[in-house]
Structure formats: C-alpha cells, structure tokens
Amino acid sequence: MLDKMKALFEMQKQMKEIKQELDNTNFDIQSFDGLVKITMNGSQEVKEIKIKDNFGESEKASLSSSLKDSFNRAIKHSQEVAAQKMKHITGLNLPGLM
C-alpha cells in the first residue's frame, strides 16, 4: 500500500512538471492562406494572434474561416503534445487528458 502511495505521489510530481513544461512550450500555427498566425502554448492558451496587414475587402470574408482553422489546428497540436508527454509517465496514449 505504501509503495502505491509513493508511486502516486511521484506521478503527481511528474504531472506538475509536465504542466509547467507545457506552459512554457510555445508554437505557431499559420492558416493555409497565410492570413492568420496563432501562437499558443502547450496548455492550450492562445498567446498571440497576428493578422496579415494590408488585406483587401475580398479577403475579409475569409478572415473568419482562417481564424477558426488556425485556432482549431493549434488546439489539436497542443493536445497531441500533451498526450505525448503524458504517455511517458503513464505508458498510455491518452489524447485530450489535460
């Protein structure tokens, strides 16, 4: 029983370390059309959104789609990063765990 408690505490410690690492891991995802770039950390917090300067009226219609696409791809990437890091602790592939 004591061994199991010790193992749980160790796992909790490792999970906190991974959470800190994810908080400090930033990545950029750009829309396919190049209008939008989102910077997000591994904890799925959007750090910055950059929108291409000097785009015309016709490009405004695609801006909403570009934002949605970029944001969703950034979240998916951050979930993959988190799942990969958790796999090292648990030995299981648990996408979306964090």
N, C-alpha and C positions, 0 to 999 in steps of 0.2 A: 504494500500500500504506500509506504514511504517513497519507494522508487517511482511509483506512478505520479505522486505529487511533485516530486523533484523534476520529473520529465515534463509535466505540465507547466511548471514554473519556467523551465528552460525554454519551452516552446513559446510561452508568452513573452519572454525576454527577446527571443529571436524575432517574433512578430512585431514587437515595438521597434526593433532595429530596422526591420524591413520597411515599416511605415515611415520612419524618418528618412530612409534612403529614397523611398518613393516620393516623399515631399520635396526632396532635393534633386530629383531627376526631371529635367525639362526636355521637351521635344517639340518640334514644329511639324505641323501638317498643313499643306497647302492645297487649296481646291484645284481640281483638274484644269480649270480655265485660268488659274493664276490670279484671280481677283481677290482672294482672301487667304490669309495665313493665320492660323491659330497656334499659340504657344500654350501648352498645358503641362502640368506636372503629372507624375505617376499616380497621384492621389485624385486625379480627375478634376483638378482645379484649373480653370482657364486663367492663364496669367496675362495674356495679351491677344488682341485681335487686330490685325493690320489689314486695311482695305486699300487696294491699289488706287493711287491718285490718278486724277485726270481721266476718269472714265466717262463716257457719254451717256446720254439718256437711254439708249438701247441696252446698255449694259446694266442699268439699274434693275431691270426686270429679272436678270439672272443673279443679282446680288443675294437675294433671299435664299435661293437654291444653293448658291455657293456656300453661304454661312452654314446652312443646315448640313450640307455634305461634309464640310470641313470639321464641324463640331462632332458629328457622329463618328467620323473616321478617327478623330483624336480620342474620343472616349473608348472606342474599340481597341485602339492601340494601347491605351493606358490599362485597360482590363487585361490584355494579353501580357503586358509587362508584369502586372501584379500577380497574375496566375503563375507565370514562370518563376517568379521569386518565391511564391508560396509552395511551389512544387518541391523546391529544395528543402524546405522544412518538413512538410507533411509526407512527401513522397507520392502525393496525389496530384492530379491535374484538376484544379478546382476553379474554372473560369468564373469571374464575377464574384469571387469570395469577398473581396474587400470593397 
